[in-house]
Amino acid sequence: MNYKFIYVWVFSVLAFAKAYPQQTPNQDSYSFSLEEAINHGLEHNYQAINAKRDIAKALKQKWETTAAGLPQINGGLNYQNQLIQPVSFLPASFSGGPEGEFVPGIFGPRQNMSLTATLSQLIFDGSYIVALEASSTFIDFSENANNKTKLEVRKGIINAYGGVLLTQENINILTKNRNNVQESLNETTKVFENGLAEEEDVEQLQITLSQLNNQLNSAIRQKEIALDMLKLALGIELKAVITLKDNLESLAIKNINPSFSNEALDLELSVDYQIAYNFTQQRKLEYKLERAKSLPTVSGFINYGTLTANNNFVFFNNNQLWFDNSIAGLSINLPIFSSLGRKAAQDRTKIAWDQALTDLDRTREEIRLSYQRSLNNYQTAIDNYSTSKDNLRLAERIENKNQIKFREGISSSFDLRQAQTQLYSTQATYLQSMYQVISEKANLETILNTPEFINQK
Protein backbone atom coordinates (compact mmCIF):
# COMPACT_ATOMS: atom_id res chain seq x y z
CA MET A 1 0.00 0.00 0.00
CA ASN A 2 1.23 3.51 -0.78
CA TYR A 3 0.81 5.86 2.16
CA LYS A 4 3.28 8.43 0.91
CA PHE A 5 0.90 11.36 1.27
CA ILE A 6 -0.23 10.22 4.72
CA TYR A 7 3.29 10.33 6.01
CA VAL A 8 3.77 13.79 4.57
CA TRP A 9 0.63 14.87 6.41
CA VAL A 10 2.08 13.86 9.76
CA PHE A 11 5.45 15.44 9.06
CA SER A 12 7.17 12.24 7.95
CA VAL A 13 5.93 10.11 10.83
CA LEU A 14 7.55 6.93 9.47
CA ALA A 15 10.65 8.39 7.83
CA PHE A 16 12.03 9.52 11.17
CA ALA A 17 13.02 6.20 12.58
CA LYS A 18 16.78 6.35 12.72
CA ALA A 19 17.20 9.95 13.80
CA TYR A 20 17.49 9.98 17.60
CA PRO A 21 18.21 6.66 19.29
CA GLN A 22 17.02 6.12 22.83
CA GLN A 23 19.76 5.90 25.41
CA THR A 24 19.48 2.51 27.06
CA PRO A 25 21.32 1.63 30.24
CA ASN A 26 24.92 0.65 29.59
CA GLN A 27 25.03 -3.10 29.52
CA ASP A 28 27.54 -5.44 28.00
CA SER A 29 25.44 -8.61 27.71
CA TYR A 30 21.81 -9.59 27.28
CA SER A 31 19.89 -12.85 27.32
CA PHE A 32 16.46 -13.03 25.72
CA SER A 33 13.68 -15.44 24.98
CA LEU A 34 11.66 -14.37 21.96
CA GLU A 35 8.94 -12.87 24.13
CA GLU A 36 11.52 -10.99 26.22
CA ALA A 37 13.18 -9.73 23.05
CA ILE A 38 9.85 -8.42 21.75
CA ASN A 39 9.08 -6.63 25.01
CA HIS A 40 12.55 -5.09 25.09
CA GLY A 41 12.37 -4.05 21.46
CA LEU A 42 8.97 -2.37 21.80
CA GLU A 43 10.49 -0.27 24.57
CA HIS A 44 13.91 0.53 23.09
CA ASN A 45 13.64 0.14 19.31
CA TYR A 46 14.50 3.42 17.59
CA GLN A 47 11.35 3.48 15.46
CA ALA A 48 9.11 2.58 18.41
CA ILE A 49 10.61 5.40 20.48
CA ASN A 50 9.97 8.03 17.83
CA ALA A 51 6.46 6.71 17.17
CA LYS A 52 5.64 7.37 20.84
CA ARG A 53 7.10 10.83 20.50
CA ASP A 54 4.82 11.47 17.53
CA ILE A 55 1.81 10.85 19.78
CA ALA A 56 3.20 13.31 22.30
CA LYS A 57 3.71 15.83 19.49
CA ALA A 58 0.13 15.32 18.31
CA LEU A 59 -1.21 15.99 21.82
CA LYS A 60 0.82 19.20 22.02
CA GLN A 61 -0.38 20.22 18.58
CA LYS A 62 -3.99 19.64 19.65
CA TRP A 63 -3.58 21.97 22.60
CA GLU A 64 -1.79 24.49 20.37
CA THR A 65 -4.84 24.49 18.08
CA THR A 66 -7.28 24.68 20.98
CA ALA A 67 -5.41 27.58 22.58
CA ALA A 68 -5.83 29.68 19.44
CA GLY A 69 -9.55 30.04 20.24
CA LEU A 70 -9.08 30.81 23.93
CA PRO A 71 -8.51 34.28 25.43
CA GLN A 72 -5.20 35.84 24.45
CA ILE A 73 -3.50 38.56 26.50
CA ASN A 74 -0.66 40.61 25.08
CA GLY A 75 1.23 43.39 26.80
CA GLY A 76 3.48 46.09 25.49
CA LEU A 77 5.85 48.77 26.71
CA ASN A 78 6.86 51.69 24.50
CA TYR A 79 9.55 54.20 25.44
CA GLN A 80 10.70 57.12 23.28
CA ASN A 81 13.51 59.62 23.81
CA GLN A 82 13.59 62.39 21.25
CA LEU A 83 17.30 63.08 21.02
CA ILE A 84 16.63 66.00 18.69
CA GLN A 85 13.09 67.25 19.13
CA PRO A 86 11.19 68.32 16.04
CA VAL A 87 10.51 72.01 15.53
CA SER A 88 6.98 73.23 14.80
CA PHE A 89 6.03 76.59 13.24
CA LEU A 90 3.13 78.64 14.56
CA PRO A 91 1.67 81.82 13.02
CA ALA A 92 3.38 84.88 14.56
CA SER A 93 -0.05 86.53 14.85
CA PHE A 94 -0.85 84.18 17.76
CA SER A 95 1.65 86.14 19.89
CA GLY A 96 0.87 89.58 18.43
CA GLY A 97 3.37 89.40 15.60
CA PRO A 98 2.83 90.40 12.01
CA GLU A 99 0.53 88.44 9.76
CA GLY A 100 2.13 85.99 7.36
CA GLU A 101 5.12 85.23 9.53
CA PHE A 102 5.79 82.09 11.61
CA VAL A 103 7.52 81.54 14.86
CA PRO A 104 9.52 78.25 15.40
CA GLY A 105 8.97 76.37 18.64
CA ILE A 106 9.40 73.00 20.30
CA PHE A 107 6.31 71.49 21.80
CA GLY A 108 5.92 68.42 23.96
CA PRO A 109 8.23 66.67 26.40
CA ARG A 110 11.48 65.06 25.29
CA GLN A 111 10.66 61.59 26.69
CA ASN A 112 7.45 59.56 26.94
CA MET A 113 6.46 56.05 27.98
CA SER A 114 3.30 53.97 27.57
CA LEU A 115 2.13 50.64 28.95
CA THR A 116 -0.64 48.63 27.26
CA ALA A 117 -2.43 45.32 27.77
CA THR A 118 -4.89 43.84 25.27
CA LEU A 119 -7.33 40.97 25.84
CA SER A 120 -8.56 39.41 22.60
CA GLN A 121 -11.05 36.61 22.11
CA LEU A 122 -12.07 34.69 19.03
CA ILE A 123 -15.87 34.57 19.09
CA PHE A 124 -16.63 32.63 15.92
CA ASP A 125 -14.49 31.16 13.17
CA GLY A 126 -15.58 28.14 11.14
CA SER A 127 -11.95 27.32 10.31
CA TYR A 128 -11.16 27.07 14.02
CA ILE A 129 -13.96 24.54 14.56
CA VAL A 130 -12.64 22.42 11.70
CA ALA A 131 -9.10 22.72 13.08
CA LEU A 132 -10.27 21.28 16.41
CA GLU A 133 -11.73 18.28 14.56
CA ALA A 134 -8.53 17.90 12.57
CA SER A 135 -6.39 17.87 15.70
CA SER A 136 -8.41 14.97 17.11
CA THR A 137 -8.10 13.13 13.81
CA PHE A 138 -4.37 13.78 13.86
CA ILE A 139 -4.09 12.16 17.28
CA ASP A 140 -6.01 9.12 16.01
CA PHE A 141 -3.65 8.88 13.07
CA SER A 142 -0.58 9.18 15.30
CA GLU A 143 -1.88 6.42 17.55
CA ASN A 144 -2.60 4.19 14.55
CA ALA A 145 0.83 4.97 13.12
CA ASN A 146 2.32 4.02 16.48
CA ASN A 147 0.43 0.72 16.44
CA LYS A 148 1.60 0.11 12.88
CA THR A 149 5.17 0.77 13.94
CA LYS A 150 4.86 -1.56 16.93
CA LEU A 151 3.53 -4.35 14.72
CA GLU A 152 6.32 -3.88 12.20
CA VAL A 153 8.94 -3.68 14.95
CA ARG A 154 7.57 -6.85 16.51
CA LYS A 155 7.61 -8.67 13.16
CA GLY A 156 11.13 -7.44 12.51
CA ILE A 157 12.32 -8.71 15.89
CA ILE A 158 10.72 -12.12 15.30
CA ASN A 159 12.37 -12.41 11.90
CA ALA A 160 15.74 -11.22 13.22
CA TYR A 161 15.54 -13.54 16.26
CA GLY A 162 14.63 -16.45 14.00
CA GLY A 163 17.42 -15.50 11.61
CA VAL A 164 20.01 -15.78 14.39
CA LEU A 165 18.63 -19.17 15.44
CA LEU A 166 18.66 -20.29 11.80
CA THR A 167 22.33 -19.40 11.37
CA GLN A 168 23.22 -21.03 14.68
CA GLU A 169 21.48 -24.28 13.77
CA ASN A 170 23.14 -24.16 10.37
CA ILE A 171 26.55 -23.81 12.05
CA ASN A 172 25.80 -26.77 14.33
CA ILE A 173 24.77 -28.98 11.42
CA LEU A 174 27.68 -27.93 9.22
CA THR A 175 30.09 -28.55 12.08
CA LYS A 176 28.65 -32.01 12.62
CA ASN A 177 28.77 -32.79 8.88
CA ARG A 178 32.34 -31.54 8.59
CA ASN A 179 33.47 -33.63 11.56
CA ASN A 180 31.82 -36.71 10.07
CA VAL A 181 33.45 -36.16 6.68
CA GLN A 182 36.79 -35.45 8.33
CA GLU A 183 36.56 -38.74 10.19
CA SER A 184 35.64 -40.58 6.98
CA LEU A 185 38.50 -38.89 5.15
CA ASN A 186 40.99 -39.92 7.82
CA GLU A 187 39.82 -43.54 7.67
CA THR A 188 39.73 -43.64 3.88
CA THR A 189 43.20 -42.11 3.65
CA LYS A 190 44.61 -44.86 5.85
CA VAL A 191 42.85 -47.51 3.79
CA PHE A 192 44.19 -45.91 0.59
CA GLU A 193 47.71 -45.84 1.98
CA ASN A 194 47.39 -49.56 2.63
CA GLY A 195 46.35 -50.07 -0.97
CA LEU A 196 42.79 -51.10 -0.18
CA ALA A 197 41.01 -48.03 -1.57
CA GLU A 198 41.21 -45.93 -4.71
CA GLU A 199 42.63 -42.43 -4.78
CA GLU A 200 39.32 -41.13 -6.14
CA ASP A 201 37.62 -42.07 -2.86
CA VAL A 202 39.99 -39.81 -0.97
CA GLU A 203 39.63 -36.98 -3.48
CA GLN A 204 35.82 -37.10 -3.36
CA LEU A 205 35.90 -36.74 0.42
CA GLN A 206 38.46 -33.94 0.17
CA ILE A 207 36.14 -32.03 -2.16
CA THR A 208 33.21 -32.51 0.22
CA LEU A 209 35.29 -31.44 3.21
CA SER A 210 36.55 -28.33 1.45
CA GLN A 211 33.02 -27.29 0.52
CA LEU A 212 31.78 -27.85 4.06
CA ASN A 213 34.62 -25.75 5.49
CA ASN A 214 33.72 -22.89 3.16
CA GLN A 215 30.03 -23.16 4.05
CA LEU A 216 30.86 -23.25 7.77
CA ASN A 217 33.04 -20.15 7.57
CA SER A 218 30.33 -18.35 5.63
CA ALA A 219 27.69 -19.39 8.19
CA ILE A 220 29.84 -18.06 11.05
CA ARG A 221 30.10 -14.68 9.30
CA GLN A 222 26.38 -14.68 8.59
CA LYS A 223 25.66 -15.27 12.26
CA GLU A 224 27.56 -12.11 13.22
CA ILE A 225 25.54 -10.10 10.71
CA ALA A 226 22.29 -11.70 11.95
CA LEU A 227 23.19 -10.83 15.54
CA ASP A 228 23.89 -7.21 14.60
CA MET A 229 20.54 -7.02 12.81
CA LEU A 230 18.81 -8.32 15.94
CA LYS A 231 20.65 -5.82 18.14
CA LEU A 232 19.59 -2.99 15.84
CA ALA A 233 15.97 -4.16 15.99
CA LEU A 234 16.17 -4.30 19.79
CA GLY A 235 17.77 -0.87 20.15
CA ILE A 236 20.96 -2.34 21.61
CA GLU A 237 24.50 -1.21 20.83
CA LEU A 238 26.23 -3.45 18.32
CA LYS A 239 29.16 -4.02 20.65
CA ALA A 240 26.92 -5.72 23.25
CA VAL A 241 26.77 -9.51 23.58
CA ILE A 242 23.45 -11.31 23.11
CA THR A 243 22.51 -14.88 23.93
CA LEU A 244 19.18 -16.41 22.92
CA LYS A 245 17.22 -18.71 25.21
CA ASP A 246 14.98 -20.31 22.58
CA ASN A 247 16.00 -22.73 19.87
CA LEU A 248 14.70 -22.88 16.33
CA GLU A 249 12.82 -26.17 16.51
CA SER A 250 10.97 -25.45 19.76
CA LEU A 251 10.04 -22.00 18.48
CA ALA A 252 8.73 -23.46 15.22
CA ILE A 253 6.62 -26.03 17.08
CA LYS A 254 5.33 -23.26 19.36
CA ASN A 255 4.17 -21.32 16.31
CA ILE A 256 2.34 -24.19 14.65
CA ASN A 257 -1.32 -23.60 15.37
CA PRO A 258 -3.68 -24.93 12.66
CA SER A 259 -6.71 -23.44 14.42
CA PHE A 260 -5.16 -20.00 14.03
CA SER A 261 -5.92 -20.26 10.31
CA ASN A 262 -9.62 -20.13 11.16
CA GLU A 263 -9.28 -16.68 12.68
CA ALA A 264 -11.59 -14.34 10.76
CA LEU A 265 -10.27 -11.14 9.26
CA ASP A 266 -11.78 -8.07 10.94
CA LEU A 267 -11.03 -5.09 8.73
CA GLU A 268 -11.85 -2.67 11.53
CA LEU A 269 -8.88 -4.06 13.50
CA SER A 270 -6.46 -3.79 10.61
CA VAL A 271 -4.01 -0.94 11.20
CA ASP A 272 -3.60 -0.38 7.46
CA TYR A 273 -7.36 0.04 7.15
CA GLN A 274 -7.45 2.41 10.13
CA ILE A 275 -4.69 4.55 8.62
CA ALA A 276 -6.47 4.66 5.25
CA TYR A 277 -9.67 5.66 7.05
CA ASN A 278 -7.77 8.44 8.87
CA PHE A 279 -6.66 9.65 5.46
CA THR A 280 -10.28 9.90 4.26
CA GLN A 281 -11.14 11.86 7.42
CA GLN A 282 -8.32 14.26 6.70
CA ARG A 283 -9.57 14.86 3.16
CA LYS A 284 -13.09 15.33 4.50
CA LEU A 285 -11.85 17.96 6.96
CA GLU A 286 -9.94 19.74 4.21
CA TYR A 287 -13.24 19.99 2.31
CA LYS A 288 -15.02 21.30 5.42
CA LEU A 289 -12.23 23.81 5.94
CA GLU A 290 -12.70 25.29 2.47
CA ARG A 291 -16.43 25.55 3.06
CA ALA A 292 -15.83 27.18 6.45
CA LYS A 293 -13.85 29.93 4.75
CA SER A 294 -17.15 31.24 3.36
CA LEU A 295 -18.45 31.92 6.88
CA PRO A 296 -17.87 35.17 8.74
CA THR A 297 -15.28 35.43 11.49
CA VAL A 298 -16.01 37.36 14.65
CA SER A 299 -13.50 38.47 17.27
CA GLY A 300 -13.49 40.97 20.09
CA PHE A 301 -10.91 42.80 22.15
CA ILE A 302 -10.53 45.16 25.09
CA ASN A 303 -7.48 47.31 25.56
CA TYR A 304 -6.16 49.15 28.60
CA GLY A 305 -3.18 51.47 28.59
CA THR A 306 -1.48 54.24 30.53
CA LEU A 307 0.74 57.04 29.23
CA THR A 308 3.14 59.57 30.72
CA ALA A 309 5.72 62.04 29.44
CA ASN A 310 8.51 64.27 30.80
CA ASN A 311 11.70 65.92 29.71
CA ASN A 312 13.63 63.72 32.15
CA PHE A 313 13.48 59.98 32.87
CA VAL A 314 11.40 60.23 36.05
CA PHE A 315 8.58 57.90 35.02
CA PHE A 316 8.80 55.71 38.09
CA ASN A 317 8.81 58.52 40.65
CA ASN A 318 5.81 58.56 42.93
CA ASN A 319 4.77 62.04 41.91
CA GLN A 320 4.84 61.33 38.16
CA LEU A 321 1.39 61.52 36.64
CA TRP A 322 0.13 58.65 34.43
CA PHE A 323 -2.93 59.03 32.21
CA ASP A 324 -5.11 55.98 31.60
CA ASN A 325 -6.91 55.01 28.40
CA SER A 326 -9.03 52.03 27.37
CA ILE A 327 -10.88 50.85 24.30
CA ALA A 328 -13.09 47.86 23.44
CA GLY A 329 -13.98 46.66 19.99
CA LEU A 330 -15.58 43.99 17.84
CA SER A 331 -14.35 42.84 14.45
CA ILE A 332 -16.48 41.02 11.89
CA ASN A 333 -15.01 39.80 8.63
CA LEU A 334 -17.53 38.63 6.03
CA PRO A 335 -16.29 37.08 2.76
CA ILE A 336 -18.44 38.43 -0.07
CA PHE A 337 -16.94 37.69 -3.48
CA SER A 338 -13.78 35.80 -4.48
CA SER A 339 -14.33 35.46 -8.23
CA LEU A 340 -15.39 31.82 -7.62
CA GLY A 341 -11.95 31.05 -6.11
CA ARG A 342 -13.48 29.61 -2.93
CA LYS A 343 -15.89 27.50 -5.00
CA ALA A 344 -12.98 26.07 -6.98
CA ALA A 345 -11.13 25.23 -3.75
CA GLN A 346 -14.23 23.49 -2.38
CA ASP A 347 -14.63 21.45 -5.57
CA ARG A 348 -10.95 20.50 -5.53
CA THR A 349 -11.04 19.26 -1.93
CA LYS A 350 -14.30 17.40 -2.60
CA ILE A 351 -12.61 15.55 -5.47
CA ALA A 352 -9.66 14.74 -3.20
CA TRP A 353 -12.10 13.37 -0.61
CA ASP A 354 -13.73 11.15 -3.25
CA GLN A 355 -10.28 9.91 -4.26
CA ALA A 356 -9.51 9.03 -0.64
CA LEU A 357 -12.76 7.07 -0.37
CA THR A 358 -11.80 5.15 -3.51
CA ASP A 359 -8.37 4.47 -2.04
CA LEU A 360 -10.09 3.20 1.11
CA ASP A 361 -12.03 0.68 -0.98
CA ARG A 362 -8.80 -0.36 -2.70
CA THR A 363 -7.05 -0.71 0.66
CA ARG A 364 -9.88 -2.88 1.93
CA GLU A 365 -9.48 -5.30 -0.96
CA GLU A 366 -5.67 -5.26 -0.72
CA ILE A 367 -5.88 -6.22 2.95
CA ARG A 368 -8.22 -9.10 2.12
CA LEU A 369 -5.80 -10.25 -0.58
CA SER A 370 -2.81 -9.93 1.77
CA TYR A 371 -4.67 -11.94 4.38
CA GLN A 372 -5.46 -14.74 1.94
CA ARG A 373 -1.88 -14.78 0.65
CA SER A 374 -0.41 -14.76 4.15
CA LEU A 375 -2.83 -17.46 5.31
CA ASN A 376 -1.86 -19.63 2.37
CA ASN A 377 1.84 -19.05 3.04
CA TYR A 378 1.42 -19.98 6.69
CA GLN A 379 -0.44 -23.18 5.90
CA THR A 380 2.15 -24.03 3.25
CA ALA A 381 4.96 -23.37 5.74
CA ILE A 382 3.39 -25.83 8.19
CA ASP A 383 3.05 -28.46 5.46
CA ASN A 384 6.63 -27.89 4.31
CA TYR A 385 7.89 -28.24 7.86
CA SER A 386 6.12 -31.58 8.31
CA THR A 387 7.33 -32.86 4.95
CA SER A 388 10.92 -31.69 5.36
CA LYS A 389 11.08 -33.25 8.82
CA ASP A 390 10.10 -36.63 7.38
CA ASN A 391 12.45 -36.17 4.44
CA LEU A 392 15.31 -35.38 6.81
CA ARG A 393 14.88 -38.68 8.61
CA LEU A 394 14.88 -40.50 5.27
CA ALA A 395 17.93 -38.61 4.00
CA GLU A 396 19.82 -39.40 7.22
CA ARG A 397 19.00 -43.10 6.85
CA ILE A 398 20.07 -43.11 3.19
CA GLU A 399 23.33 -41.32 3.98
CA ASN A 400 24.04 -43.66 6.88
CA LYS A 401 23.45 -46.74 4.72
CA ASN A 402 25.74 -45.40 2.00
CA GLN A 403 28.35 -44.60 4.62
CA ILE A 404 28.30 -48.21 5.81
CA LYS A 405 28.38 -49.53 2.24
CA PHE A 406 31.29 -47.26 1.39
CA ARG A 407 33.30 -48.43 4.38
CA GLU A 408 32.60 -52.03 3.48
CA GLY A 409 33.59 -51.40 -0.13
CA ILE A 410 30.13 -52.17 -1.51
CA SER A 411 29.39 -48.68 -2.91
CA SER A 412 31.61 -46.06 -4.54
CA SER A 413 32.64 -42.66 -3.21
CA PHE A 414 30.42 -41.14 -5.90
CA ASP A 415 27.35 -42.85 -4.41
CA LEU A 416 28.35 -41.65 -0.95
CA ARG A 417 28.81 -38.08 -2.16
CA GLN A 418 25.39 -38.17 -3.79
CA ALA A 419 23.81 -39.31 -0.53
CA GLN A 420 25.71 -36.65 1.42
CA THR A 421 24.69 -33.91 -1.00
CA GLN A 422 21.07 -35.01 -0.70
CA LEU A 423 21.34 -34.98 3.11
CA TYR A 424 22.89 -31.51 3.20
CA SER A 425 20.20 -30.14 0.91
CA THR A 426 17.46 -31.72 3.03
CA GLN A 427 19.00 -30.30 6.20
CA ALA A 428 18.98 -26.80 4.72
CA THR A 429 15.37 -27.22 3.62
CA TYR A 430 14.40 -28.38 7.08
CA LEU A 431 16.05 -25.39 8.77
CA GLN A 432 14.43 -23.00 6.32
CA SER A 433 11.00 -24.62 6.83
CA MET A 434 11.20 -23.99 10.59
CA TYR A 435 12.16 -20.37 10.00
CA GLN A 436 9.30 -19.94 7.51
CA VAL A 437 6.75 -21.20 10.06
CA ILE A 438 7.90 -18.52 12.51
CA SER A 439 8.09 -15.78 9.87
CA GLU A 440 4.75 -16.51 8.17
CA LYS A 441 2.99 -16.71 11.54
CA ALA A 442 4.33 -13.24 12.34
CA ASN A 443 3.14 -11.92 8.95
CA LEU A 444 -0.35 -13.28 9.54
CA GLU A 445 -0.50 -11.86 13.05
CA THR A 446 0.57 -8.46 11.75
CA ILE A 447 -2.27 -8.40 9.22
CA LEU A 448 -4.81 -9.54 11.83
CA ASN A 449 -3.36 -7.16 14.44
CA THR A 450 -3.33 -9.99 16.97
CA PRO A 451 0.20 -10.23 18.36
CA GLU A 452 -1.12 -11.43 21.71
CA PHE A 453 -1.64 -14.94 20.24
CA ILE A 454 2.08 -15.70 20.37
CA ASN A 455 2.25 -14.67 24.01
CA GLN A 456 -0.69 -16.85 24.96
CA LYS A 457 0.97 -20.05 23.82
Secondary structure, DSSP 8 states (H G I E B T S, - for coil): ---HHHHHHTTSTTS-TTSS-------SEEEE-HHHHHHHHHHH-HHHHHHHHHHHHHHHHHHHHHHTTS-EEEEEEEEEE-SS---EEEEGGGGT--TT-EEEE--S-SEEEEEEEEEEEEEE-HHHHHHHHHHHHHHHHHHHHHHHHHHHHHHHHHHHHHHHHHHHHHHHHHHHHHHHHHHHHHHHHHHHHTTSS-HHHHHHHHHHHHHHHHHHHHHHHHHHHHHHHHHHHHT--TTSEEEES--HHHHHHHT--GGGGG----GGG-HHHHHHHHHHHHHHHHHHHHHHTTS-EEEEEEEEEEEEEESSS-TTSTT---EEEEEEEEEEE-----TTHHHHHHHHHHHHHHHHHHHHHHHHHHHHHHHHHHHHHHHHHHHHHHHHHHHHHHHHHHHHHHHHHHHTTSS-HHHHHHHHHHHHHHHHHHHHHHHHHHHHHHHHHHHHT-THHHHH-
